[in-house]
């Protein structure tokens, strides 16, 4: 059964308070070489049957309209069983 | 500046109520072919300079001890500028 992964991140131009807090914590805990932490979401979905072009189109729709909030988030990656596919329809 | 991505998912044997709710919503909205949705986190970190073996070891420590809660979550993937690296030290 194919597994589809959709990665969603807060838009680059928006503050990410959760990421900022994590950056601060890493700094205090002696891991100051890591910075500008941003925290997004990773969705794993299973799908029955083969992943056809039609299924991919539906994945893009679901990713953009249901799994992410386009006002504040971007869909940054979609992959099927580890293979990256285009986030936007070609 | 290299970007490191750390993916964290709820452990497979644990319930993921957020994912379950999303599966239900997809079903009601006519996307029933997608199921068993699980929702994890995607961390993006920037690091200064080159990613040496020492930096990678530190990334693994940070991923396992700070970015994830080992009781309920697994670090499922780490990548540097899009290249997957081993989650566990070899």
Backbone of each chain as nested JSON, in Angstrom:
{
  "chains": [
    {"id": "A", "residues": [
      {"number": 1, "name": "UNK", "atoms": {"N": [0.862, -1.199, 0.0], "CA": [0.0, 0.0, 0.0], "C": [0.892, 1.242, 0.0]}},
      {"number": 2, "name": "UNK", "atoms": {"N": [0.794, 2.073, -1.042], "CA": [1.685, 3.239, -1.117], "C": [1.431, 4.227, 0.036]}},
      {"number": 3, "name": "UNK", "atoms": {"N": [2.525, 4.782, 0.522], "CA": [2.437, 5.816, 1.547], "C": [2.828, 7.151, 0.93]}},
      {"number": 4, "name": "UNK", "atoms": {"N": [1.978, 8.13, 1.152], "CA": [2.235, 9.463, 0.622], "C": [2.616, 10.372, 1.778]}},
      {"number": 5, "name": "UNK", "atoms": {"N": [3.682, 11.147, 1.607], "CA": [4.102, 12.079, 2.648], "C": [3.939, 13.501, 2.133]}},
      {"number": 6, "name": "UNK", "atoms": {"N": [3.259, 14.317, 2.904], "CA": [3.064, 15.728, 2.551], "C": [3.73, 16.574, 3.639]}},
      {"number": 7, "name": "UNK", "atoms": {"N": [4.656, 17.437, 3.238], "CA": [5.344, 18.311, 4.194], "C": [4.822, 19.732, 4.08]}},
      {"number": 8, "name": "UNK", "atoms": {"N": [4.447, 20.288, 5.204], "CA": [3.864, 21.631, 5.247], "C": [4.703, 22.481, 6.207]}},
      {"number": 9, "name": "UNK", "atoms": {"N": [5.111, 23.678, 5.756], "CA": [5.906, 24.563, 6.623], "C": [5.233, 25.934, 6.721]}},
      {"number": 10, "name": "UNK", "atoms": {"N": [5.456, 26.619, 7.846], "CA": [4.968, 28.0, 7.922], "C": [5.653, 28.83, 6.836]}},
      {"number": 11, "name": "UNK", "atoms": {"N": [4.933, 29.775, 6.244], "CA": [5.515, 30.608, 5.188], "C": [6.765, 31.321, 5.703]}},
      {"number": 12, "name": "UNK", "atoms": {"N": [7.779, 31.445, 4.817], "CA": [9.064, 32.018, 5.211], "C": [8.92, 33.434, 5.776]}},
      {"number": 13, "name": "UNK", "atoms": {"N": [7.94, 34.188, 5.272], "CA": [7.829, 35.588, 5.7], "C": [7.072, 35.739, 7.019]}},
      {"number": 14, "name": "UNK", "atoms": {"N": [6.593, 34.645, 7.572], "CA": [5.867, 34.725, 8.843], "C": [6.763, 34.289, 9.999]}},
      {"number": 15, "name": "UNK", "atoms": {"N": [6.539, 34.892, 11.151], "CA": [7.226, 34.462, 12.367], "C": [6.788, 33.049, 12.719]}},
      {"number": 16, "name": "UNK", "atoms": {"N": [7.699, 32.283, 13.296], "CA": [7.365, 30.948, 13.781], "C": [7.778, 30.901, 15.253]}},
      {"number": 17, "name": "UNK", "atoms": {"N": [6.869, 31.29, 16.142], "CA": [7.236, 31.429, 17.561], "C": [7.727, 30.116, 18.18]}},
      {"number": 18, "name": "UNK", "atoms": {"N": [7.135, 29.002, 17.74], "CA": [7.523, 27.694, 18.247], "C": [8.983, 27.393, 17.84]}},
      {"number": 19, "name": "UNK", "atoms": {"N": [9.311, 27.709, 16.585], "CA": [10.674, 27.514, 16.102], "C": [11.648, 28.433, 16.815]}},
      {"number": 20, "name": "UNK", "atoms": {"N": [11.213, 29.668, 17.053], "CA": [12.071, 30.637, 17.734], "C": [12.387, 30.152, 19.152]}},
      {"number": 21, "name": "UNK", "atoms": {"N": [11.376, 29.64, 19.83], "CA": [11.579, 29.126, 21.185], "C": [12.553, 27.947, 21.164]}},
      {"number": 22, "name": "UNK", "atoms": {"N": [12.424, 27.095, 20.131], "CA": [13.322, 25.944, 20.017], "C": [14.755, 26.408, 19.758]}},
      {"number": 23, "name": "UNK", "atoms": {"N": [14.916, 27.424, 18.883], "CA": [16.26, 27.977, 18.635], "C": [16.87, 28.46, 19.948]}},
      {"number": 24, "name": "UNK", "atoms": {"N": [16.064, 29.168, 20.742], "CA": [16.554, 29.695, 22.021], "C": [16.958, 28.577, 22.962]}},
      {"number": 25, "name": "UNK", "atoms": {"N": [16.149, 27.518, 23.003], "CA": [16.445, 26.391, 23.892], "C": [17.731, 25.688, 23.46]}},
      {"number": 26, "name": "UNK", "atoms": {"N": [17.9, 25.498, 22.142], "CA": [19.113, 24.842, 21.644], "C": [20.34, 25.647, 22.04]}},
      {"number": 27, "name": "UNK", "atoms": {"N": [20.217, 26.967, 21.928], "CA": [21.302, 27.866, 22.278], "C": [21.673, 27.708, 23.764]}},
      {"number": 28, "name": "UNK", "atoms": {"N": [20.656, 27.754, 24.612], "CA": [20.89, 27.639, 26.066], "C": [21.465, 26.287, 26.443]}},
      {"number": 29, "name": "UNK", "atoms": {"N": [21.128, 25.253, 25.667], "CA": [21.563, 23.887, 26.002], "C": [22.905, 23.547, 25.35]}},
      {"number": 30, "name": "UNK", "atoms": {"N": [23.562, 24.55, 24.769], "CA": [24.901, 24.321, 24.235], "C": [24.932, 23.858, 22.789]}},
      {"number": 31, "name": "UNK", "atoms": {"N": [23.821, 24.011, 22.077], "CA": [23.803, 23.626, 20.662], "C": [23.61, 24.858, 19.779]}},
      {"number": 32, "name": "UNK", "atoms": {"N": [24.401, 25.914, 20.095], "CA": [24.233, 27.206, 19.442], "C": [24.565, 27.208, 17.97]}},
      {"number": 33, "name": "UNK", "atoms": {"N": [25.21, 26.15, 17.48], "CA": [25.526, 26.151, 16.043], "C": [24.285, 25.951, 15.178]}},
      {"number": 34, "name": "UNK", "atoms": {"N": [23.206, 25.479, 15.794], "CA": [21.949, 25.348, 15.048], "C": [21.089, 26.576, 15.306]}},
      {"number": 35, "name": "UNK", "atoms": {"N": [20.541, 27.149, 14.268], "CA": [19.715, 28.344, 14.467], "C": [18.642, 28.422, 13.397]}},
      {"number": 36, "name": "UNK", "atoms": {"N": [17.809, 29.456, 13.513], "CA": [16.703, 29.643, 12.566], "C": [15.861, 28.37, 12.43]}},
      {"number": 37, "name": "UNK", "atoms": {"N": [15.492, 27.801, 13.569], "CA": [14.657, 26.597, 13.538], "C": [13.245, 26.986, 13.112]}},
      {"number": 38, "name": "UNK", "atoms": {"N": [12.685, 26.212, 12.206], "CA": [11.275, 26.381, 11.841], "C": [10.595, 25.025, 11.958]}},
      {"number": 39, "name": "UNK", "atoms": {"N": [9.375, 25.057, 12.436], "CA": [8.681, 23.797, 12.699], "C": [7.413, 23.709, 11.864]}},
      {"number": 40, "name": "UNK", "atoms": {"N": [7.343, 22.669, 11.056], "CA": [6.161, 22.437, 10.234], "C": [5.567, 21.077, 10.541]}},
      {"number": 41, "name": "UNK", "atoms": {"N": [4.737, 20.601, 9.626], "CA": [4.046, 19.336, 9.852], "C": [4.385, 18.357, 8.752]}},
      {"number": 42, "name": "UNK", "atoms": {"N": [4.387, 17.103, 9.142], "CA": [4.598, 16.015, 8.191], "C": [3.39, 15.09, 8.265]}},
      {"number": 43, "name": "UNK", "atoms": {"N": [2.678, 14.948, 7.158], "CA": [1.498, 14.082, 7.089], "C": [1.861, 12.807, 6.352]}},
      {"number": 44, "name": "UNK", "atoms": {"N": [1.534, 11.671, 6.929], "CA": [1.666, 10.399, 6.213], "C": [0.26, 9.872, 5.948]}},
      {"number": 45, "name": "UNK", "atoms": {"N": [-0.025, 9.577, 4.682], "CA": [-1.337, 9.046, 4.296], "C": [-1.119, 7.75, 3.545]}},
      {"number": 46, "name": "UNK", "atoms": {"N": [-1.965, 6.773, 3.773], "CA": [-1.938, 5.576, 2.947], "C": [-3.028, 5.678, 1.899]}},
      {"number": 47, "name": "UNK", "atoms": {"N": [-2.769, 5.071, 0.754], "CA": [-3.763, 5.099, -0.31], "C": [-3.886, 3.689, -0.876]}},
      {"number": 48, "name": "UNK", "atoms": {"N": [-5.124, 3.284, -1.19], "CA": [-5.344, 1.964, -1.768], "C": [-4.985, 1.993, -3.239]}},
      {"number": 49, "name": "UNK", "atoms": {"N": [-4.384, 0.911, -3.704], "CA": [-4.132, 0.764, -5.135], "C": [-2.972, 1.614, -5.615]}},
      {"number": 50, "name": "UNK", "atoms": {"N": [-2.88, 1.737, -6.923], "CA": [-1.748, 2.401, -7.543], "C": [-1.886, 3.916, -7.46]}},
      {"number": 51, "name": "UNK", "atoms": {"N": [-0.756, 4.604, -7.427], "CA": [-0.794, 6.065, -7.424], "C": [-0.721, 6.553, -8.864]}},
      {"number": 52, "name": "UNK", "atoms": {"N": [-1.879, 6.783, -9.45], "CA": [-1.961, 7.249, -10.832], "C": [-1.873, 8.779, -10.854]}},
      {"number": 53, "name": "UNK", "atoms": {"N": [-1.843, 9.346, -12.065], "CA": [-1.819, 10.804, -12.216], "C": [-3.045, 11.421, -11.54]}},
      {"number": 54, "name": "UNK", "atoms": {"N": [-4.172, 10.721, -11.626], "CA": [-5.406, 11.214, -11.025], "C": [-5.291, 11.263, -9.501]}},
      {"number": 55, "name": "UNK", "atoms": {"N": [-4.713, 10.209, -8.927], "CA": [-4.518, 10.174, -7.468], "C": [-3.579, 11.301, -7.061]}},
      {"number": 56, "name": "UNK", "atoms": {"N": [-2.51, 11.511, -7.834], "CA": [-1.557, 12.581, -7.526], "C": [-2.242, 13.944, -7.539]}},
      {"number": 57, "name": "UNK", "atoms": {"N": [-3.118, 14.145, -8.524], "CA": [-3.846, 15.417, -8.6], "C": [-4.699, 15.587, -7.346]}},
      {"number": 58, "name": "UNK", "atoms": {"N": [-5.325, 14.485, -6.909], "CA": [-6.155, 14.56, -5.702], "C": [-5.287, 14.826, -4.467]}},
      {"number": 59, "name": "UNK", "atoms": {"N": [-4.087, 14.23, -4.436], "CA": [-3.172, 14.482, -3.308], "C": [-2.85, 15.969, -3.237]}},
      {"number": 60, "name": "UNK", "atoms": {"N": [-2.562, 16.581, -4.389], "CA": [-2.217, 18.014, -4.413], "C": [-3.379, 18.854, -3.909]}},
      {"number": 61, "name": "UNK", "atoms": {"N": [-4.591, 18.481, -4.333], "CA": [-5.78, 19.212, -3.879], "C": [-5.927, 19.099, -2.359]}},
      {"number": 62, "name": "UNK", "atoms": {"N": [-5.828, 17.868, -1.864], "CA": [-5.962, 17.625, -0.42], "C": [-4.868, 18.391, 0.349]}},
      {"number": 63, "name": "UNK", "atoms": {"N": [-3.63, 18.337, -0.171], "CA": [-2.509, 19.0, 0.507], "C": [-2.745, 20.504, 0.591]}},
      {"number": 64, "name": "UNK", "atoms": {"N": [-3.223, 21.083, -0.512], "CA": [-3.369, 22.544, -0.553], "C": [-4.636, 23.046, 0.12]}},
      {"number": 65, "name": "UNK", "atoms": {"N": [-5.691, 22.237, 0.09], "CA": [-6.971, 22.747, 0.577], "C": [-7.37, 22.215, 1.937]}},
      {"number": 66, "name": "UNK", "atoms": {"N": [-6.842, 21.05, 2.325], "CA": [-7.285, 20.469, 3.589], "C": [-6.137, 20.365, 4.589]}},
      {"number": 67, "name": "UNK", "atoms": {"N": [-4.974, 19.876, 4.138], "CA": [-3.884, 19.64, 5.089], "C": [-3.114, 20.908, 5.435]}},
      {"number": 68, "name": "UNK", "atoms": {"N": [-3.196, 21.923, 4.593], "CA": [-2.462, 23.156, 4.897], "C": [-3.411, 24.347, 4.832]}},
      {"number": 69, "name": "UNK", "atoms": {"N": [-3.01, 25.398, 5.507], "CA": [-3.739, 26.665, 5.474], "C": [-2.928, 27.619, 4.608]}},
      {"number": 70, "name": "UNK", "atoms": {"N": [-3.39, 27.864, 3.378], "CA": [-2.603, 28.611, 2.396], "C": [-2.279, 30.036, 2.831]}},
      {"number": 71, "name": "UNK", "atoms": {"N": [-3.011, 30.561, 3.805], "CA": [-2.729, 31.919, 4.28], "C": [-1.394, 31.974, 5.035]}},
      {"number": 72, "name": "UNK", "atoms": {"N": [-1.109, 30.92, 5.776], "CA": [0.083, 30.956, 6.633], "C": [1.082, 29.832, 6.356]}},
      {"number": 73, "name": "UNK", "atoms": {"N": [0.723, 28.888, 5.495], "CA": [1.592, 27.727, 5.289], "C": [1.803, 27.441, 3.803]}},
      {"number": 74, "name": "UNK", "atoms": {"N": [2.925, 26.783, 3.508], "CA": [3.213, 26.299, 2.157], "C": [3.361, 24.785, 2.193]}},
      {"number": 75, "name": "UNK", "atoms": {"N": [2.871, 24.125, 1.149], "CA": [3.186, 22.704, 0.959], "C": [4.569, 22.672, 0.323]}},
      {"number": 76, "name": "UNK", "atoms": {"N": [5.579, 22.173, 1.037], "CA": [6.947, 22.252, 0.52], "C": [7.405, 20.97, -0.163]}},
      {"number": 77, "name": "UNK", "atoms": {"N": [6.764, 19.852, 0.113], "CA": [7.182, 18.603, -0.52], "C": [6.064, 17.572, -0.467]}},
      {"number": 78, "name": "UNK", "atoms": {"N": [5.988, 16.77, -1.526], "CA": [5.081, 15.62, -1.564], "C": [5.908, 14.456, -2.087]}},
      {"number": 79, "name": "UNK", "atoms": {"N": [5.815, 13.322, -1.425], "CA": [6.523, 12.155, -1.947], "C": [5.641, 10.92, -1.854]}},
      {"number": 80, "name": "UNK", "atoms": {"N": [5.894, 9.977, -2.756], "CA": [5.163, 8.708, -2.79], "C": [6.182, 7.603, -2.58]}},
      {"number": 81, "name": "UNK", "atoms": {"N": [6.044, 6.866, -1.476], "CA": [6.999, 5.809, -1.138], "C": [8.447, 6.301, -1.253]}},
      {"number": 82, "name": "UNK", "atoms": {"N": [8.694, 7.494, -0.762], "CA": [10.059, 8.015, -0.724], "C": [10.503, 8.745, -1.983]}},
      {"number": 83, "name": "UNK", "atoms": {"N": [9.722, 8.652, -3.064], "CA": [10.07, 9.347, -4.31], "C": [9.399, 10.709, -4.336]}},
      {"number": 84, "name": "UNK", "atoms": {"N": [10.182, 11.783, -4.441], "CA": [9.589, 13.115, -4.482], "C": [8.762, 13.282, -5.752]}},
      {"number": 85, "name": "UNK", "atoms": {"N": [7.626, 13.934, -5.628], "CA": [6.84, 14.298, -6.81], "C": [6.629, 15.815, -6.776]}},
      {"number": 86, "name": "UNK", "atoms": {"N": [6.262, 16.391, -7.917], "CA": [6.098, 17.851, -7.981], "C": [4.958, 18.288, -7.069]}},
      {"number": 87, "name": "UNK", "atoms": {"N": [5.19, 19.383, -6.342], "CA": [4.17, 19.913, -5.437], "C": [3.037, 20.548, -6.248]}},
      {"number": 88, "name": "UNK", "atoms": {"N": [3.407, 21.206, -7.351], "CA": [2.409, 21.826, -8.228], "C": [2.179, 20.933, -9.442]}},
      {"number": 89, "name": "UNK", "atoms": {"N": [0.955, 20.947, -9.958], "CA": [0.687, 20.211, -11.193], "C": [1.561, 20.805, -12.305]}},
      {"number": 90, "name": "UNK", "atoms": {"N": [2.096, 19.927, -13.166], "CA": [3.004, 20.402, -14.234], "C": [2.201, 20.997, -15.384]}}
    ]},
    {"id": "B", "residues": [
      {"number": 1, "name": "UNK", "atoms": {"N": [24.594, 28.142, 3.463], "CA": [24.39, 27.627, 4.822], "C": [23.547, 26.349, 4.754]}},
      {"number": 2, "name": "UNK", "atoms": {"N": [24.096, 25.217, 5.201], "CA": [23.346, 23.959, 5.086], "C": [22.058, 23.978, 5.919]}},
      {"number": 3, "name": "UNK", "atoms": {"N": [21.023, 23.398, 5.362], "CA": [19.765, 23.236, 6.084], "C": [19.581, 21.766, 6.428]}},
      {"number": 4, "name": "UNK", "atoms": {"N": [19.295, 21.529, 7.688], "CA": [19.085, 20.165, 8.161], "C": [17.596, 19.986, 8.433]}},
      {"number": 5, "name": "UNK", "atoms": {"N": [17.041, 18.883, 7.956], "CA": [15.63, 18.593, 8.201], "C": [15.532, 17.348, 9.074]}},
      {"number": 6, "name": "UNK", "atoms": {"N": [14.786, 17.459, 10.153], "CA": [14.56, 16.326, 11.053], "C": [13.053, 16.031, 11.055]}},
      {"number": 7, "name": "UNK", "atoms": {"N": [12.691, 14.791, 10.723], "CA": [11.282, 14.392, 10.71], "C": [10.979, 13.517, 11.913]}},
      {"number": 8, "name": "UNK", "atoms": {"N": [9.933, 13.886, 12.62], "CA": [9.543, 13.176, 13.844], "C": [8.089, 12.73, 13.694]}},
      {"number": 9, "name": "UNK", "atoms": {"N": [7.824, 11.457, 13.955], "CA": [6.445, 10.951, 13.859], "C": [6.029, 10.295, 15.179]}},
      {"number": 10, "name": "UNK", "atoms": {"N": [4.713, 10.31, 15.464], "CA": [4.248, 9.554, 16.628], "C": [4.553, 8.074, 16.414]}},
      {"number": 11, "name": "UNK", "atoms": {"N": [4.911, 7.376, 17.473], "CA": [5.232, 5.947, 17.35], "C": [4.052, 5.185, 16.736]}},
      {"number": 12, "name": "UNK", "atoms": {"N": [4.374, 4.191, 15.889], "CA": [3.341, 3.451, 15.151], "C": [2.336, 2.792, 16.092]}},
      {"number": 13, "name": "UNK", "atoms": {"N": [2.785, 2.364, 17.281], "CA": [1.886, 1.627, 18.175], "C": [1.0, 2.549, 19.01]}},
      {"number": 14, "name": "UNK", "atoms": {"N": [1.167, 3.854, 18.848], "CA": [0.341, 4.789, 19.615], "C": [-0.78, 5.362, 18.739]}},
      {"number": 15, "name": "UNK", "atoms": {"N": [-1.898, 5.644, 19.361], "CA": [-2.983, 6.325, 18.669], "C": [-2.534, 7.727, 18.286]}},
      {"number": 16, "name": "UNK", "atoms": {"N": [-3.011, 8.222, 17.153], "CA": [-2.73, 9.6, 16.756], "C": [-4.087, 10.272, 16.513]}},
      {"number": 17, "name": "UNK", "atoms": {"N": [-4.687, 10.842, 17.555], "CA": [-6.064, 11.359, 17.444], "C": [-6.198, 12.438, 16.374]}},
      {"number": 18, "name": "UNK", "atoms": {"N": [-5.157, 13.267, 16.226], "CA": [-5.163, 14.335, 15.224], "C": [-5.221, 13.721, 13.82]}},
      {"number": 19, "name": "UNK", "atoms": {"N": [-4.421, 12.673, 13.612], "CA": [-4.426, 11.989, 12.324], "C": [-5.757, 11.306, 12.073]}},
      {"number": 20, "name": "UNK", "atoms": {"N": [-6.314, 10.707, 13.13], "CA": [-7.592, 10.007, 13.001], "C": [-8.695, 11.001, 12.605]}},
      {"number": 21, "name": "UNK", "atoms": {"N": [-8.689, 12.159, 13.227], "CA": [-9.673, 13.192, 12.898], "C": [-9.509, 13.625, 11.441]}},
      {"number": 22, "name": "UNK", "atoms": {"N": [-8.248, 13.741, 10.991], "CA": [-7.99, 14.136, 9.611], "C": [-8.484, 13.067, 8.644]}},
      {"number": 23, "name": "UNK", "atoms": {"N": [-8.235, 11.792, 8.978], "CA": [-8.758, 10.697, 8.138], "C": [-10.267, 10.797, 8.011]}},
      {"number": 24, "name": "UNK", "atoms": {"N": [-10.942, 11.051, 9.137], "CA": [-12.398, 11.167, 9.128], "C": [-12.857, 12.326, 8.261]}},
      {"number": 25, "name": "UNK", "atoms": {"N": [-12.17, 13.452, 8.373], "CA": [-12.539, 14.632, 7.587], "C": [-12.342, 14.368, 6.097]}},
      {"number": 26, "name": "UNK", "atoms": {"N": [-11.229, 13.714, 5.73], "CA": [-10.972, 13.41, 4.316], "C": [-12.085, 12.526, 3.771]}},
      {"number": 27, "name": "UNK", "atoms": {"N": [-12.495, 11.566, 4.59], "CA": [-13.56, 10.649, 4.189], "C": [-14.855, 11.428, 3.93]}},
      {"number": 28, "name": "UNK", "atoms": {"N": [-15.219, 12.269, 4.878], "CA": [-16.471, 13.029, 4.74], "C": [-16.421, 13.985, 3.56]}},
      {"number": 29, "name": "UNK", "atoms": {"N": [-15.219, 14.463, 3.214], "CA": [-15.084, 15.444, 2.139], "C": [-14.882, 14.782, 0.769]}},
      {"number": 30, "name": "UNK", "atoms": {"N": [-15.065, 13.469, 0.717], "CA": [-15.002, 12.783, -0.576], "C": [-13.615, 12.322, -0.985]}},
      {"number": 31, "name": "UNK", "atoms": {"N": [-12.688, 12.272, -0.02], "CA": [-11.335, 11.795, -0.339], "C": [-11.062, 10.497, 0.407]}},
      {"number": 32, "name": "UNK", "atoms": {"N": [-12.049, 9.595, 0.379], "CA": [-11.982, 8.369, 1.168], "C": [-10.865, 7.426, 0.768]}},
      {"number": 33, "name": "UNK", "atoms": {"N": [-10.244, 7.64, -0.405], "CA": [-9.181, 6.717, -0.795], "C": [-7.918, 6.905, 0.063]}},
      {"number": 34, "name": "UNK", "atoms": {"N": [-7.849, 8.041, 0.749], "CA": [-6.715, 8.248, 1.655], "C": [-7.144, 7.862, 3.067]}},
      {"number": 35, "name": "UNK", "atoms": {"N": [-6.31, 7.111, 3.754], "CA": [-6.691, 6.7, 5.108], "C": [-5.44, 6.525, 5.955]}},
      {"number": 36, "name": "UNK", "atoms": {"N": [-5.649, 6.167, 7.21], "CA": [-4.54, 5.98, 8.152], "C": [-3.592, 7.178, 8.144]}},
      {"number": 37, "name": "UNK", "atoms": {"N": [-4.167, 8.368, 8.248], "CA": [-3.341, 9.573, 8.283], "C": [-2.647, 9.651, 9.643]}},
      {"number": 38, "name": "UNK", "atoms": {"N": [-1.356, 9.948, 9.617], "CA": [-0.622, 10.206, 10.861], "C": [0.09, 11.542, 10.689]}},
      {"number": 39, "name": "UNK", "atoms": {"N": [0.127, 12.309, 11.767], "CA": [0.686, 13.657, 11.673], "C": [1.871, 13.792, 12.615]}},
      {"number": 40, "name": "UNK", "atoms": {"N": [3.002, 14.138, 12.029], "CA": [4.214, 14.353, 12.81], "C": [4.738, 15.754, 12.595]}},
      {"number": 41, "name": "UNK", "atoms": {"N": [6.009, 15.947, 12.96], "CA": [6.607, 17.278, 12.846], "C": [7.802, 17.247, 11.923]}},
      {"number": 42, "name": "UNK", "atoms": {"N": [8.007, 18.371, 11.27], "CA": [9.175, 18.544, 10.409], "C": [9.932, 19.76, 10.928]}},
      {"number": 43, "name": "UNK", "atoms": {"N": [11.18, 19.557, 11.36], "CA": [12.022, 20.646, 11.86], "C": [13.036, 21.012, 10.798]}},
      {"number": 44, "name": "UNK", "atoms": {"N": [13.155, 22.298, 10.506], "CA": [14.234, 22.775, 9.637], "C": [15.189, 23.592, 10.493]}},
      {"number": 45, "name": "UNK", "atoms": {"N": [16.469, 23.234, 10.456], "CA": [17.486, 23.962, 11.225], "C": [18.575, 24.405, 10.274]}},
      {"number": 46, "name": "UNK", "atoms": {"N": [19.103, 25.602, 10.472], "CA": [20.28, 26.008, 9.721], "C": [21.495, 25.817, 10.605]}},
      {"number": 47, "name": "UNK", "atoms": {"N": [22.621, 25.51, 9.947], "CA": [23.851, 25.327, 10.705], "C": [24.955, 26.097, 9.985]}},
      {"number": 48, "name": "UNK", "atoms": {"N": [25.824, 26.725, 10.759], "CA": [26.945, 27.466, 10.176], "C": [28.031, 26.495, 9.764]}},
      {"number": 49, "name": "UNK", "atoms": {"N": [28.67, 26.791, 8.639], "CA": [29.826, 26.011, 8.216], "C": [29.453, 24.652, 7.675]}},
      {"number": 50, "name": "UNK", "atoms": {"N": [30.446, 23.808, 7.55], "CA": [30.274, 22.513, 6.919], "C": [29.635, 21.517, 7.88]}},
      {"number": 51, "name": "UNK", "atoms": {"N": [28.912, 20.542, 7.304], "CA": [28.312, 19.497, 8.135], "C": [29.284, 18.328, 8.213]}},
      {"number": 52, "name": "UNK", "atoms": {"N": [30.095, 18.323, 9.264], "CA": [31.081, 17.261, 9.471], "C": [30.434, 16.098, 10.228]}},
      {"number": 53, "name": "UNK", "atoms": {"N": [31.18, 15.024, 10.394], "CA": [30.679, 13.868, 11.16], "C": [30.317, 14.31, 12.582]}},
      {"number": 54, "name": "UNK", "atoms": {"N": [31.087, 15.242, 13.124], "CA": [30.822, 15.735, 14.486], "C": [29.496, 16.479, 14.535]}},
      {"number": 55, "name": "UNK", "atoms": {"N": [29.248, 17.319, 13.52], "CA": [27.974, 18.054, 13.474], "C": [26.818, 17.061, 13.336]}},
      {"number": 56, "name": "UNK", "atoms": {"N": [27.008, 16.032, 12.505], "CA": [25.957, 15.029, 12.317], "C": [25.646, 14.315, 13.627]}},
      {"number": 57, "name": "UNK", "atoms": {"N": [26.696, 14.007, 14.388], "CA": [26.488, 13.351, 15.679], "C": [25.682, 14.269, 16.591]}},
      {"number": 58, "name": "UNK", "atoms": {"N": [25.995, 15.567, 16.549], "CA": [25.256, 16.525, 17.381], "C": [23.796, 16.64, 16.912]}},
      {"number": 59, "name": "UNK", "atoms": {"N": [23.592, 16.591, 15.583], "CA": [22.217, 16.645, 15.059], "C": [21.424, 15.464, 15.605]}},
      {"number": 60, "name": "UNK", "atoms": {"N": [22.031, 14.262, 15.596], "CA": [21.322, 13.07, 16.092], "C": [20.973, 13.226, 17.567]}},
      {"number": 61, "name": "UNK", "atoms": {"N": [21.91, 13.783, 18.34], "CA": [21.642, 13.99, 19.768], "C": [20.486, 14.961, 19.953]}},
      {"number": 62, "name": "UNK", "atoms": {"N": [20.547, 16.085, 19.236], "CA": [19.492, 17.104, 19.343], "C": [18.143, 16.515, 18.913]}},
      {"number": 63, "name": "UNK", "atoms": {"N": [18.15, 15.741, 17.81], "CA": [16.904, 15.16, 17.292], "C": [16.29, 14.212, 18.315]}},
      {"number": 64, "name": "UNK", "atoms": {"N": [17.134, 13.379, 18.93], "CA": [16.614, 12.357, 19.845], "C": [16.3, 12.896, 21.234]}},
      {"number": 65, "name": "UNK", "atoms": {"N": [17.048, 13.92, 21.678], "CA": [16.885, 14.34, 23.064], "C": [16.114, 15.641, 23.228]}},
      {"number": 66, "name": "UNK", "atoms": {"N": [16.077, 16.475, 22.188], "CA": [15.422, 17.776, 22.345], "C": [14.22, 17.914, 21.415]}},
      {"number": 67, "name": "UNK", "atoms": {"N": [14.391, 17.537, 20.159], "CA": [13.308, 17.771, 19.193], "C": [12.202, 16.715, 19.27]}},
      {"number": 68, "name": "UNK", "atoms": {"N": [12.519, 15.557, 19.825], "CA": [11.486, 14.517, 19.918], "C": [11.378, 14.012, 21.348]}},
      {"number": 69, "name": "UNK", "atoms": {"N": [10.247, 13.431, 21.649], "CA": [10.006, 12.805, 22.945], "C": [10.026, 11.295, 22.713]}},
      {"number": 70, "name": "UNK", "atoms": {"N": [11.121, 10.653, 23.131], "CA": [11.346, 9.244, 22.796], "C": [10.263, 8.315, 23.337]}},
      {"number": 71, "name": "UNK", "atoms": {"N": [9.494, 8.776, 24.315], "CA": [8.432, 7.922, 24.874], "C": [7.304, 7.735, 23.854]}},
      {"number": 72, "name": "UNK", "atoms": {"N": [7.004, 8.785, 23.105], "CA": [5.845, 8.725, 22.212], "C": [6.187, 8.977, 20.74]}},
      {"number": 73, "name": "UNK", "atoms": {"N": [7.44, 9.343, 20.451], "CA": [7.777, 9.707, 19.068], "C": [9.063, 9.013, 18.595]}},
      {"number": 74, "name": "UNK", "atoms": {"N": [9.182, 8.857, 17.291], "CA": [10.396, 8.352, 16.659], "C": [10.95, 9.411, 15.715]}},
      {"number": 75, "name": "UNK", "atoms": {"N": [12.272, 9.529, 15.678], "CA": [12.909, 10.336, 14.63], "C": [12.966, 9.436, 13.4]}},
      {"number": 76, "name": "UNK", "atoms": {"N": [12.204, 9.77, 12.352], "CA": [12.105, 8.856, 11.21], "C": [13.047, 9.213, 10.068]}},
      {"number": 77, "name": "UNK", "atoms": {"N": [13.522, 10.455, 10.012], "CA": [14.427, 10.829, 8.929], "C": [15.207, 12.077, 9.303]}},
      {"number": 78, "name": "UNK", "atoms": {"N": [16.456, 12.106, 8.833], "CA": [17.288, 13.303, 8.961], "C": [17.912, 13.522, 7.588]}},
      {"number": 79, "name": "UNK", "atoms": {"N": [17.886, 14.749, 7.106], "CA": [18.555, 15.007, 5.836], "C": [19.308, 16.332, 5.901]}},
      {"number": 80, "name": "UNK", "atoms": {"N": [20.363, 16.407, 5.098], "CA": [21.177, 17.616, 5.021], "C": [21.094, 18.115, 3.585]}},
      {"number": 81, "name": "UNK", "atoms": {"N": [20.538, 19.303, 3.392], "CA": [20.359, 19.86, 2.05], "C": [19.727, 18.846, 1.104]}},
      {"number": 82, "name": "UNK", "atoms": {"N": [18.715, 18.137, 1.587], "CA": [17.981, 17.215, 0.741], "C": [18.558, 15.814, 0.648]}},
      {"number": 83, "name": "UNK", "atoms": {"N": [19.786, 15.618, 1.166], "CA": [20.41, 14.284, 1.139], "C": [20.109, 13.561, 2.439]}},
      {"number": 84, "name": "UNK", "atoms": {"N": [19.472, 12.403, 2.371], "CA": [19.159, 11.653, 3.586], "C": [20.445, 11.168, 4.258]}},
      {"number": 85, "name": "UNK", "atoms": {"N": [20.49, 11.249, 5.58], "CA": [21.612, 10.677, 6.331], "C": [21.014, 9.683, 7.331]}},
      {"number": 86, "name": "UNK", "atoms": {"N": [21.847, 8.791, 7.853], "CA": [21.344, 7.766, 8.774], "C": [20.807, 8.421, 10.047]}},
      {"number": 87, "name": "UNK", "atoms": {"N": [19.658, 7.91, 10.506], "CA": [19.054, 8.451, 11.727], "C": [19.876, 8.021, 12.947]}},
      {"number": 88, "name": "UNK", "atoms": {"N": [20.384, 6.783, 12.901], "CA": [21.219, 6.28, 13.997], "C": [22.681, 6.367, 13.583]}},
      {"number": 89, "name": "UNK", "atoms": {"N": [23.558, 6.574, 14.562], "CA": [24.986, 6.55, 14.272], "C": [25.351, 5.161, 13.771]}},
      {"number": 90, "name": "UNK", "atoms": {"N": [26.231, 5.096, 12.758], "CA": [26.604, 3.795, 12.169], "C": [27.603, 3.08, 13.053]}}
    ]}
  ]
}
